[in-house]
């Protein structure tokens, strides 16, 4: 990538006690790009997302968003810069309606102005407009995932890390979420999809990055990456 990447981690290292969860990982995302981040369980994918979004503090290396070093910023400061994550397990605010759930990330992102319009747009966009007054506990699994994606996008990020948005969904529900993420990307949002459902990853990604035991072992064209012997060995060995 010749121009400045949207997101850039260099030598990213994270230890939990003596355990090295990320070992000097370089990871870039271009503006508007769709990247699949894959690897066996425990390979460091969520740790990378945590270090990028600020829920974890890296022990080594650096993280840039555009021309700004962000790895000592707080999570909400990173959201305000344009970097947002979603979580592996949807965690809506149980006491708030679907629409009210979107108000919280707007405050977090410092975008309370015209909040109602932003909420209406986001609910319409993900297909939850009819459920706006519902309580989260009355939503189906797939609608909870859509609410989570609405919460992630209402702040208008330029980069979104989506950590396993499809676990436990049916085949057609997975297709729905892929289509929704594609439409988000068409609006200009760069997306990193962390996912174990390979069908979804290959349908979505323009580039694949593979982590194994905290190290990046492949990064490039999806077909070539999946044909890589080291990648195949990592998956067969799982
Ligand atoms: N807070 C923590 N304290 C100690 N060890 C941790 C902590 N968080 C993660 N780890 C360890 O770091 C390693 C990487 O975990 P991580 O969650 O990043 O993997 P992952 O690739 O996202 O896995 P999965 O696909 O199962 O979600 C694992 O061995 C995990 O047990």
py3Dmol code that shows the C-alpha trace and the ligand (Angstrom):
import py3Dmol

protein = """\
ATOM      1  CA  UNK A   1       0.000   0.000   0.000  1.00  0.00           C
ATOM      2  CA  UNK A   2       1.725   3.170  -1.126  1.00  0.00           C
ATOM      3  CA  UNK A   3      -0.489   5.787   0.547  1.00  0.00           C
ATOM      4  CA  UNK A   4      -0.900   5.928   4.312  1.00  0.00           C
ATOM      5  CA  UNK A   5      -3.067   2.999   5.490  1.00  0.00           C
ATOM      6  CA  UNK A   6      -6.219   3.781   7.440  1.00  0.00           C
ATOM      7  CA  UNK A   7      -5.044   1.538  10.277  1.00  0.00           C
ATOM      8  CA  UNK A   8      -1.590   0.266  10.993  1.00  0.00           C
ATOM      9  CA  UNK A   9      -0.224  -1.834  13.854  1.00  0.00           C
ATOM     10  CA  UNK A  10       3.496  -2.449  13.921  1.00  0.00           C
ATOM     11  CA  UNK A  11       5.287  -4.984  16.077  1.00  0.00           C
ATOM     12  CA  UNK A  12       2.146  -5.337  18.155  1.00  0.00           C
ATOM     13  CA  UNK A  13       2.916  -7.366  21.267  1.00  0.00           C
ATOM     14  CA  UNK A  14       0.650  -8.335  24.168  1.00  0.00           C
ATOM     15  CA  UNK A  15       1.534 -10.515  27.134  1.00  0.00           C
ATOM     16  CA  UNK A  16      -0.735 -11.914  29.832  1.00  0.00           C
ATOM     17  CA  UNK A  17       1.736 -12.610  32.627  1.00  0.00           C
ATOM     18  CA  UNK A  18       4.430 -14.711  30.985  1.00  0.00           C
ATOM     19  CA  UNK A  19       2.161 -15.793  28.127  1.00  0.00           C
ATOM     20  CA  UNK A  20       2.720 -14.035  24.807  1.00  0.00           C
ATOM     21  CA  UNK A  21      -0.722 -13.616  23.195  1.00  0.00           C
ATOM     22  CA  UNK A  22       0.530 -11.357  20.364  1.00  0.00           C
ATOM     23  CA  UNK A  23       4.111 -11.609  19.223  1.00  0.00           C
ATOM     24  CA  UNK A  24       5.257  -8.604  17.176  1.00  0.00           C
ATOM     25  CA  UNK A  25       2.353  -8.578  14.721  1.00  0.00           C
ATOM     26  CA  UNK A  26       2.219  -6.135  11.796  1.00  0.00           C
ATOM     27  CA  UNK A  27      -1.320  -5.511  10.577  1.00  0.00           C
ATOM     28  CA  UNK A  28      -2.657  -2.932   8.131  1.00  0.00           C
ATOM     29  CA  UNK A  29      -6.093  -2.008   6.867  1.00  0.00           C
ATOM     30  CA  UNK A  30      -6.656   0.308   3.907  1.00  0.00           C
ATOM     31  CA  UNK A  31      -9.537   2.784   3.664  1.00  0.00           C
ATOM     32  CA  UNK A  32     -12.724   0.967   2.666  1.00  0.00           C
ATOM     33  CA  UNK A  33     -11.034  -2.431   2.692  1.00  0.00           C
ATOM     34  CA  UNK A  34     -12.650  -5.760   3.731  1.00  0.00           C
ATOM     35  CA  UNK A  35     -10.204  -7.936   5.648  1.00  0.00           C
ATOM     36  CA  UNK A  36     -10.757 -11.369   7.162  1.00  0.00           C
ATOM     37  CA  UNK A  37      -8.779 -12.091  10.330  1.00  0.00           C
ATOM     38  CA  UNK A  38      -8.666 -15.814  10.988  1.00  0.00           C
ATOM     39  CA  UNK A  39      -6.781 -18.333  13.084  1.00  0.00           C
ATOM     40  CA  UNK A  40      -7.382 -21.274  15.410  1.00  0.00           C
ATOM     41  CA  UNK A  41      -8.931 -20.740  18.869  1.00  0.00           C
ATOM     42  CA  UNK A  42      -6.638 -18.796  21.134  1.00  0.00           C
ATOM     43  CA  UNK A  43      -4.428 -17.495  18.321  1.00  0.00           C
ATOM     44  CA  UNK A  44      -4.774 -13.862  19.423  1.00  0.00           C
ATOM     45  CA  UNK A  45      -7.505 -12.458  17.176  1.00  0.00           C
ATOM     46  CA  UNK A  46      -9.629 -10.927  19.934  1.00  0.00           C
ATOM     47  CA  UNK A  47      -6.462  -9.742  21.666  1.00  0.00           C
ATOM     48  CA  UNK A  48      -5.525  -7.859  18.500  1.00  0.00           C
ATOM     49  CA  UNK A  49      -8.997  -6.293  18.357  1.00  0.00           C
ATOM     50  CA  UNK A  50      -8.688  -5.343  22.032  1.00  0.00           C
ATOM     51  CA  UNK A  51      -5.308  -3.655  21.464  1.00  0.00           C
ATOM     52  CA  UNK A  52      -6.665  -1.838  18.400  1.00  0.00           C
ATOM     53  CA  UNK A  53      -9.834  -0.602  20.088  1.00  0.00           C
ATOM     54  CA  UNK A  54      -8.337   0.177  23.483  1.00  0.00           C
ATOM     55  CA  UNK A  55      -9.926  -2.406  25.785  1.00  0.00           C
ATOM     56  CA  UNK A  56      -6.411  -3.891  26.102  1.00  0.00           C
ATOM     57  CA  UNK A  57      -3.091  -2.076  26.358  1.00  0.00           C
ATOM     58  CA  UNK A  58      -0.272  -3.382  24.156  1.00  0.00           C
ATOM     59  CA  UNK A  59       3.071  -4.134  25.798  1.00  0.00           C
ATOM     60  CA  UNK A  60       5.108  -3.522  22.672  1.00  0.00           C
ATOM     61  CA  UNK A  61       4.810  -2.055  19.205  1.00  0.00           C
ATOM     62  CA  UNK A  62       2.561   0.774  18.117  1.00  0.00           C
ATOM     63  CA  UNK A  63      -0.871   1.379  16.628  1.00  0.00           C
ATOM     64  CA  UNK A  64      -1.724   4.200  14.224  1.00  0.00           C
ATOM     65  CA  UNK A  65      -5.057   5.338  12.873  1.00  0.00           C
ATOM     66  CA  UNK A  66      -4.369   7.484   9.813  1.00  0.00           C
ATOM     67  CA  UNK A  67      -1.448   9.674  10.881  1.00  0.00           C
ATOM     68  CA  UNK A  68      -2.189   9.515  14.591  1.00  0.00           C
ATOM     69  CA  UNK A  69      -0.654   7.157  17.115  1.00  0.00           C
ATOM     70  CA  UNK A  70      -3.599   5.809  19.103  1.00  0.00           C
ATOM     71  CA  UNK A  71      -2.308   3.036  21.352  1.00  0.00           C
ATOM     72  CA  UNK A  72      -2.395   5.160  24.484  1.00  0.00           C
ATOM     73  CA  UNK A  73      -5.822   6.632  23.763  1.00  0.00           C
ATOM     74  CA  UNK A  74      -8.862   5.516  25.742  1.00  0.00           C
ATOM     75  CA  UNK A  75     -11.516   3.434  23.938  1.00  0.00           C
ATOM     76  CA  UNK A  76     -13.960   6.345  23.534  1.00  0.00           C
ATOM     77  CA  UNK A  77     -11.187   8.532  22.110  1.00  0.00           C
ATOM     78  CA  UNK A  78     -10.528   5.832  19.501  1.00  0.00           C
ATOM     79  CA  UNK A  79     -14.266   5.683  18.734  1.00  0.00           C
ATOM     80  CA  UNK A  80     -14.257   9.447  18.228  1.00  0.00           C
ATOM     81  CA  UNK A  81     -11.270   9.087  15.892  1.00  0.00           C
ATOM     82  CA  UNK A  82     -13.370   6.652  13.806  1.00  0.00           C
ATOM     83  CA  UNK A  83     -12.404   3.186  15.048  1.00  0.00           C
ATOM     84  CA  UNK A  84     -15.152   0.976  16.479  1.00  0.00           C
ATOM     85  CA  UNK A  85     -15.408  -2.681  17.481  1.00  0.00           C
ATOM     86  CA  UNK A  86     -18.267  -5.073  18.077  1.00  0.00           C
ATOM     87  CA  UNK A  87     -18.102  -7.865  20.618  1.00  0.00           C
ATOM     88  CA  UNK A  88     -18.175 -11.641  20.325  1.00  0.00           C
ATOM     89  CA  UNK A  89     -21.262 -11.862  22.531  1.00  0.00           C
ATOM     90  CA  UNK A  90     -23.927  -9.213  21.993  1.00  0.00           C
ATOM     91  CA  UNK A  91     -24.276  -7.200  25.197  1.00  0.00           C
ATOM     92  CA  UNK A  92     -27.253  -4.912  24.807  1.00  0.00           C
ATOM     93  CA  UNK A  93     -28.432  -2.825  27.747  1.00  0.00           C
ATOM     94  CA  UNK A  94     -31.216  -5.045  29.052  1.00  0.00           C
ATOM     95  CA  UNK A  95     -33.316  -2.274  30.573  1.00  0.00           C
ATOM     96  CA  UNK A  96     -33.344  -0.132  27.432  1.00  0.00           C
ATOM     97  CA  UNK A  97     -35.375  -0.478  24.244  1.00  0.00           C
ATOM     98  CA  UNK A  98     -33.716  -1.240  20.916  1.00  0.00           C
ATOM     99  CA  UNK A  99     -33.759   2.469  19.981  1.00  0.00           C
ATOM    100  CA  UNK A 100     -32.467   3.550  23.403  1.00  0.00           C
ATOM    101  CA  UNK A 101     -29.600   1.092  23.048  1.00  0.00           C
ATOM    102  CA  UNK A 102     -28.292   3.212  20.179  1.00  0.00           C
ATOM    103  CA  UNK A 103     -28.278   6.386  22.243  1.00  0.00           C
ATOM    104  CA  UNK A 104     -25.476   5.082  24.454  1.00  0.00           C
ATOM    105  CA  UNK A 105     -22.853   4.643  21.711  1.00  0.00           C
ATOM    106  CA  UNK A 106     -23.798   8.054  20.316  1.00  0.00           C
ATOM    107  CA  UNK A 107     -22.931   9.650  23.642  1.00  0.00           C
ATOM    108  CA  UNK A 108     -19.729   7.574  23.777  1.00  0.00           C
ATOM    109  CA  UNK A 109     -18.841   8.839  20.291  1.00  0.00           C
ATOM    110  CA  UNK A 110     -19.676  12.453  21.129  1.00  0.00           C
ATOM    111  CA  UNK A 111     -22.370  12.607  18.469  1.00  0.00           C
ATOM    112  CA  UNK A 112     -25.514  13.437  20.454  1.00  0.00           C
ATOM    113  CA  UNK A 113     -26.514  16.169  17.988  1.00  0.00           C
ATOM    114  CA  UNK A 114     -29.333  14.954  15.682  1.00  0.00           C
ATOM    115  CA  UNK A 115     -29.309  11.706  17.669  1.00  0.00           C
ATOM    116  CA  UNK A 116     -32.857  10.795  16.706  1.00  0.00           C
ATOM    117  CA  UNK A 117     -32.053  10.960  12.980  1.00  0.00           C
ATOM    118  CA  UNK A 118     -28.910   8.899  13.446  1.00  0.00           C
ATOM    119  CA  UNK A 119     -30.845   6.276  15.424  1.00  0.00           C
ATOM    120  CA  UNK A 120     -33.664   6.133  12.868  1.00  0.00           C
ATOM    121  CA  UNK A 121     -31.158   5.765  10.019  1.00  0.00           C
ATOM    122  CA  UNK A 122     -29.230   3.013  11.770  1.00  0.00           C
ATOM    123  CA  UNK A 123     -32.372   1.018  12.649  1.00  0.00           C
ATOM    124  CA  UNK A 124     -33.694   1.369   9.105  1.00  0.00           C
ATOM    125  CA  UNK A 125     -30.312   0.366   7.700  1.00  0.00           C
ATOM    126  CA  UNK A 126     -30.020  -2.881   9.681  1.00  0.00           C
ATOM    127  CA  UNK A 127     -33.710  -3.738   9.298  1.00  0.00           C
ATOM    128  CA  UNK A 128     -34.838  -3.194  12.896  1.00  0.00           C
ATOM    129  CA  UNK A 129     -37.051  -0.118  12.410  1.00  0.00           C
ATOM    130  CA  UNK A 130     -40.176  -2.124  13.265  1.00  0.00           C
ATOM    131  CA  UNK A 131     -38.547  -3.388  16.495  1.00  0.00           C
ATOM    132  CA  UNK A 132     -37.420  -0.003  17.810  1.00  0.00           C
ATOM    133  CA  UNK A 133     -39.568  -0.143  20.957  1.00  0.00           C
ATOM    134  CA  UNK A 134     -38.826  -3.828  21.647  1.00  0.00           C
ATOM    135  CA  UNK A 135     -36.677  -4.876  24.587  1.00  0.00           C
ATOM    136  CA  UNK A 136     -33.437  -6.725  23.699  1.00  0.00           C
ATOM    137  CA  UNK A 137     -34.551  -9.884  25.519  1.00  0.00           C
ATOM    138  CA  UNK A 138     -37.459 -10.171  23.070  1.00  0.00           C
ATOM    139  CA  UNK A 139     -35.204 -10.156  20.003  1.00  0.00           C
ATOM    140  CA  UNK A 140     -34.099 -13.257  18.101  1.00  0.00           C
ATOM    141  CA  UNK A 141     -30.393 -14.120  17.911  1.00  0.00           C
ATOM    142  CA  UNK A 142     -30.034 -12.644  14.432  1.00  0.00           C
ATOM    143  CA  UNK A 143     -31.829  -9.443  15.427  1.00  0.00           C
ATOM    144  CA  UNK A 144     -29.521  -9.128  18.449  1.00  0.00           C
ATOM    145  CA  UNK A 145     -26.580  -9.332  16.032  1.00  0.00           C
ATOM    146  CA  UNK A 146     -28.183  -6.625  13.897  1.00  0.00           C
ATOM    147  CA  UNK A 147     -28.675  -4.458  16.976  1.00  0.00           C
ATOM    148  CA  UNK A 148     -25.007  -4.963  17.804  1.00  0.00           C
ATOM    149  CA  UNK A 149     -23.999  -3.890  14.292  1.00  0.00           C
ATOM    150  CA  UNK A 150     -26.347  -0.895  14.513  1.00  0.00           C
ATOM    151  CA  UNK A 151     -24.705   0.092  17.813  1.00  0.00           C
ATOM    152  CA  UNK A 152     -21.288  -0.227  16.177  1.00  0.00           C
ATOM    153  CA  UNK A 153     -22.168   1.860  13.126  1.00  0.00           C
ATOM    154  CA  UNK A 154     -24.366   4.564  14.609  1.00  0.00           C
ATOM    155  CA  UNK A 155     -21.171   6.443  15.518  1.00  0.00           C
ATOM    156  CA  UNK A 156     -20.209   6.507  11.809  1.00  0.00           C
ATOM    157  CA  UNK A 157     -16.854   4.725  12.051  1.00  0.00           C
ATOM    158  CA  UNK A 158     -14.313   4.577   9.243  1.00  0.00           C
ATOM    159  CA  UNK A 159     -13.046   1.251  10.537  1.00  0.00           C
ATOM    160  CA  UNK A 160     -15.047  -1.476  12.196  1.00  0.00           C
ATOM    161  CA  UNK A 161     -13.730  -4.671  13.800  1.00  0.00           C
ATOM    162  CA  UNK A 162     -16.515  -7.256  13.913  1.00  0.00           C
ATOM    163  CA  UNK A 163     -15.618 -10.039  16.342  1.00  0.00           C
ATOM    164  CA  UNK A 164     -17.583 -13.201  15.517  1.00  0.00           C
ATOM    165  CA  UNK A 165     -20.968 -11.739  14.630  1.00  0.00           C
ATOM    166  CA  UNK A 166     -22.282 -14.996  13.201  1.00  0.00           C
ATOM    167  CA  UNK A 167     -21.656 -17.759  15.733  1.00  0.00           C
ATOM    168  CA  UNK A 168     -24.770 -19.830  16.314  1.00  0.00           C
ATOM    169  CA  UNK A 169     -26.746 -18.414  13.380  1.00  0.00           C
ATOM    170  CA  UNK A 170     -28.438 -20.502  10.675  1.00  0.00           C
ATOM    171  CA  UNK A 171     -27.137 -20.632   7.109  1.00  0.00           C
ATOM    172  CA  UNK A 172     -29.605 -18.020   5.848  1.00  0.00           C
ATOM    173  CA  UNK A 173     -29.046 -15.778   8.886  1.00  0.00           C
ATOM    174  CA  UNK A 174     -25.297 -15.878   8.213  1.00  0.00           C
ATOM    175  CA  UNK A 175     -26.067 -14.745   4.651  1.00  0.00           C
ATOM    176  CA  UNK A 176     -28.153 -11.875   6.028  1.00  0.00           C
ATOM    177  CA  UNK A 177     -25.320 -10.662   8.242  1.00  0.00           C
ATOM    178  CA  UNK A 178     -22.757 -10.965   5.424  1.00  0.00           C
ATOM    179  CA  UNK A 179     -25.076  -8.886   3.190  1.00  0.00           C
ATOM    180  CA  UNK A 180     -25.472  -6.287   5.927  1.00  0.00           C
ATOM    181  CA  UNK A 181     -21.707  -6.036   6.408  1.00  0.00           C
ATOM    182  CA  UNK A 182     -21.288  -5.711   2.628  1.00  0.00           C
ATOM    183  CA  UNK A 183     -23.760  -2.801   2.622  1.00  0.00           C
ATOM    184  CA  UNK A 184     -21.866  -1.149   5.482  1.00  0.00           C
ATOM    185  CA  UNK A 185     -18.683  -1.512   3.453  1.00  0.00           C
ATOM    186  CA  UNK A 186     -20.409   0.002   0.395  1.00  0.00           C
ATOM    187  CA  UNK A 187     -21.009   3.062   2.548  1.00  0.00           C
ATOM    188  CA  UNK A 188     -17.227   3.376   2.819  1.00  0.00           C
ATOM    189  CA  UNK A 189     -16.558   1.630   6.140  1.00  0.00           C
ATOM    190  CA  UNK A 190     -13.433  -0.529   6.223  1.00  0.00           C
ATOM    191  CA  UNK A 191     -14.288  -3.779   8.002  1.00  0.00           C
ATOM    192  CA  UNK A 192     -12.165  -6.439   9.671  1.00  0.00           C
ATOM    193  CA  UNK A 193     -14.194  -9.629  10.032  1.00  0.00           C
ATOM    194  CA  UNK A 194     -13.032 -12.029  12.740  1.00  0.00           C
ATOM    195  CA  UNK A 195     -14.879 -15.244  12.094  1.00  0.00           C
ATOM    196  CA  UNK A 196     -14.645 -19.020  12.306  1.00  0.00           C
ATOM    197  CA  UNK A 197     -17.320 -19.613   9.643  1.00  0.00           C
ATOM    198  CA  UNK A 198     -15.003 -19.924   6.641  1.00  0.00           C
ATOM    199  CA  UNK A 199     -17.824 -19.607   4.106  1.00  0.00           C
ATOM    200  CA  UNK A 200     -18.546 -16.136   5.495  1.00  0.00           C
ATOM    201  CA  UNK A 201     -14.895 -15.108   5.623  1.00  0.00           C
ATOM    202  CA  UNK A 202     -14.199 -16.131   2.034  1.00  0.00           C
ATOM    203  CA  UNK A 203     -17.424 -14.545   0.717  1.00  0.00           C
ATOM    204  CA  UNK A 204     -16.596 -11.274   2.437  1.00  0.00           C
ATOM    205  CA  UNK A 205     -12.847 -10.737   2.433  1.00  0.00           C
ATOM    206  CA  UNK A 206     -10.660  -9.048  -0.140  1.00  0.00           C
ATOM    207  CA  UNK A 207      -7.622  -9.985   1.932  1.00  0.00           C
ATOM    208  CA  UNK A 208      -6.986 -12.616   4.606  1.00  0.00           C
ATOM    209  CA  UNK A 209      -4.671 -12.382   7.585  1.00  0.00           C
ATOM    210  CA  UNK A 210      -3.896 -15.522   9.584  1.00  0.00           C
ATOM    211  CA  UNK A 211      -2.725 -15.601  13.187  1.00  0.00           C
ATOM    212  CA  UNK A 212      -1.365 -18.742  14.815  1.00  0.00           C
ATOM    213  CA  UNK A 213      -0.196 -18.719  18.429  1.00  0.00           C
ATOM    214  CA  UNK A 214       0.102 -14.940  18.457  1.00  0.00           C
ATOM    215  CA  UNK A 215       2.108 -14.677  15.250  1.00  0.00           C
ATOM    216  CA  UNK A 216       1.016 -13.609  11.783  1.00  0.00           C
ATOM    217  CA  UNK A 217       1.755 -16.473   9.409  1.00  0.00           C
ATOM    218  CA  UNK A 218       0.011 -15.244   6.245  1.00  0.00           C
ATOM    219  CA  UNK A 219      -1.409 -12.024   4.802  1.00  0.00           C
ATOM    220  CA  UNK A 220      -2.696 -11.563   1.278  1.00  0.00           C
ATOM    221  CA  UNK A 221      -5.034 -12.763  -1.436  1.00  0.00           C
ATOM    222  CA  UNK A 222      -7.608 -15.144   0.154  1.00  0.00           C
ATOM    223  CA  UNK A 223      -7.122 -17.973  -2.327  1.00  0.00           C
ATOM    224  CA  UNK A 224      -3.364 -17.908  -1.988  1.00  0.00           C
ATOM    225  CA  UNK A 225      -3.531 -17.660   1.792  1.00  0.00           C
ATOM    226  CA  UNK A 226      -5.858 -20.651   2.064  1.00  0.00           C
ATOM    227  CA  UNK A 227      -3.599 -22.661  -0.245  1.00  0.00           C
ATOM    228  CA  UNK A 228      -0.597 -21.906   1.993  1.00  0.00           C
ATOM    229  CA  UNK A 229       0.750 -25.118   3.538  1.00  0.00           C
ATOM    230  CA  UNK A 230       1.465 -23.511   6.915  1.00  0.00           C
ATOM    231  CA  UNK A 231      -2.115 -22.191   7.087  1.00  0.00           C
ATOM    232  CA  UNK A 232      -3.562 -25.589   6.209  1.00  0.00           C
ATOM    233  CA  UNK A 233      -1.379 -27.263   8.818  1.00  0.00           C
ATOM    234  CA  UNK A 234      -2.551 -24.784  11.467  1.00  0.00           C
ATOM    235  CA  UNK A 235      -6.181 -25.602  10.749  1.00  0.00           C
ATOM    236  CA  UNK A 236      -5.743 -29.352  10.461  1.00  0.00           C
ATOM    237  CA  UNK A 237      -3.806 -29.343  13.711  1.00  0.00           C
ATOM    238  CA  UNK A 238      -6.635 -27.601  15.555  1.00  0.00           C
TER     239      UNK A 238
END
"""
ligand_1 = """\
31
LIG
N -7.252 -11.530 30.016
C -6.511 -12.594 29.720
N -5.710 -13.157 30.659
C -4.938 -14.228 30.364
N -4.896 -14.818 29.152
C -5.671 -14.304 28.190
C -6.517 -13.169 28.424
N -7.170 -12.897 27.263
C -6.754 -13.807 26.365
N -5.859 -14.649 26.920
C -5.174 -15.754 26.234
O -4.556 -15.247 25.072
C -4.684 -16.178 23.987
C -5.324 -15.463 22.819
O -6.695 -15.228 23.118
P -7.687 -14.545 22.098
O -8.986 -14.414 22.779
O -7.061 -13.325 21.539
O -7.764 -15.653 20.949
P -8.742 -15.724 19.707
O -7.865 -15.986 18.536
O -9.606 -14.526 19.660
O -9.565 -17.028 20.036
P -11.089 -17.448 19.717
O -11.118 -17.750 18.266
O -11.268 -18.664 20.553
O -11.957 -16.298 20.114
C -5.472 -17.357 24.517
O -4.566 -18.367 24.878
C -6.166 -16.795 25.740
O -6.367 -17.792 26.714
"""
view = py3Dmol.view(width=600, height=400)
view.addModel(protein, "pdb")
view.setStyle({"model": 0}, {"cartoon": {"style": "trace"}})
view.addModel(ligand_1, "xyz")
view.setStyle({"model": 1}, {"stick": {}})
view.zoomTo()
view.show()
